[in-house]
């Protein structure tokens, strides 16, 4: 890595999927966090992971005889896991303590896992000195009610920073320059860092600026329902002089998370909103998800169009050594371009054959758990066929992922499964959240279909989906299916793991597939996501499109054999997936992007905002906000060259702008005045905009106004328009929208601004 890498980066996440032997994850968020740590280790990026140790993990899943999901919470003994205590110099285990309402202590010990070169600190509240409620704070991942979740997230964020400080003190590890908040659950870490600076003499606003400068926030959800939100009074009760962060007014803390924007609920404290307000840099996890996130959180930057909201995107990646079958890894991506078709096809059959054996074993165990006797299960020996087109579908089971879309037309699905020349077989796995009754009903619906003796040899549901199963499932599937409601899949990395093993993708254009789909890598399921289509009709249309693809394109491609008995077109797609798509989906690429685009700039900002600079920036922002109501675009004049008698300018002409601006007592150096020009859509909104700076051209006139001037080149055909705006500008701002302030012409002063060409 290059010299811009920070001295250290603290990476906070509520879950980590490192290995099946350390079950501290529920799904994609945790697996992504684990892959992030592993790739950082491979690249030598100085990451330090921070999370919680859940004594019962997420949950183990089994099925009742009727196919209903049942949850089990086996107790994990940390002493039997690949963990060690973080200890003081005298051998005593480190204790991290928080204060709960009424002054009650919440203590946690710190366990350490080593993920290659990256240490991972996990906080555990199951201590004898804690009361029963406090001991249970780290009992289960995503368990309990609001207060339980709030305390988990306080321990993760506030306790996590204290654990990091202890670790650095005891080991000599560099103090983090950058703090990365992986989803809103860990957002309280910013508050603890503010408290540290306030204790050193900074005021709250200066501390806030200093903390923001070194913070990166990643959002993983494209739906508001996926964000933790707490009642305002519950949060207020947990902060203050007899609780946590004494000396900081609870109102200042609350203001960071309250939904004080149009469409928000002012009584709720939103963890993602706090994460964004505490971070100078933020990102979604695919290009499409970045766009969705900018629209979802646009209310935090009023006056700015969604495309200017300061949330970028870094598309997720997956850790090849974790998810690639040994046979594939041994060959390496560079070999697949030269491997003969027959050898590549035989490799795929070997992986499929291994999956068939794994499925039969797991299916037998599942039926025994469901109460079946050995004599009833002879049919399992004929489940799946190593020479049949095999489709995989495995993920969490929220409704938007549409586990049962494949069941929309059961007769048609049955015909696909039992086709005499081109049969299809499907392996399905997934867990519904224990509190999600709707998700459990979807699981049961699919299990009952898979139990039907007519199709049970062609479609199976495997309970207890986890890393161990996934590492066999991805390599053995020819096709990876993903059919979420677009655009609700933030990234969807399971298809990436299949691609690393030569699996082709069959997916809705959502998440990562939206940006990297290519006919050489698989198929795109058409979507019916127009506003006029209701949910039932949409599911019908998209299921029909899925069946059509399987029937007319996917299965024929797999079974269309040449003179040597090989499917040449299919093998070509497998080869291009391995050689071209595989390198793109790597977590190495993802972590490099984080370093270049987020970590290194955040470290530079952190270094620039020393206490004096942070105080200066906070003072400047306060002066800016106080003066901004007096900032206005007072008058706009525009003169095209050559003149256009009809009023509409022509292509190739130049527009000279003269703009009179009131600065409300601010200095011209505090602002930038811009013309914004571009194509105009049907609603007269400017799209594909360019920003042209206007320069001050006069001293203040008798009314205190300054004149700004500049030119616009009308170099595009079609509807074209412009407007003028005033923005704050400061060398320590990371983005023009950061301050959330903008001034534009009022209706009465903007007659000259508007549509120039039709």
Helices and strands as residue ranges (DSSP letters): E 9-13, E 16-17, E 23-24, H 28-43, E 47-52, E 60-63, E 69-72, G 78-80, E 84-85, E 95-100, G 101-103, E 104-115, E 118-124, H 132-135, G 136-138, H 146-154, I 155-159, H 160-171, E 178-182, G 184-186, H 189-199, H 204-213, E 215-218, G 224-226, E 229-231, H 232-237, H 250-257, E 268-270, H 271-277, E 281-284, H 287-296, G 298-301, G 306-308, E 312-313, H 320-323, H 326-331, G 333-335, H 341-369, G 374-376, G 378-382, E 389-394, G 399-401, G 405-407, H 410-417, E 424-429, H 437-450, E 459-462, H 467-476, E 479-482, H 494-500, E 504-508, H 511-516, E 522-525, H 535-549, I 550-554, H 555-559, H 568-576, I 577-581, H 582-584, H 587-594, I 595-599, H 600-608, H 611-628, E 631-641, E 654-663, G 668-670, E 671-680, E 686-696, E 706-713, E 720-728, E 742-744, G 747-749, E 754-757
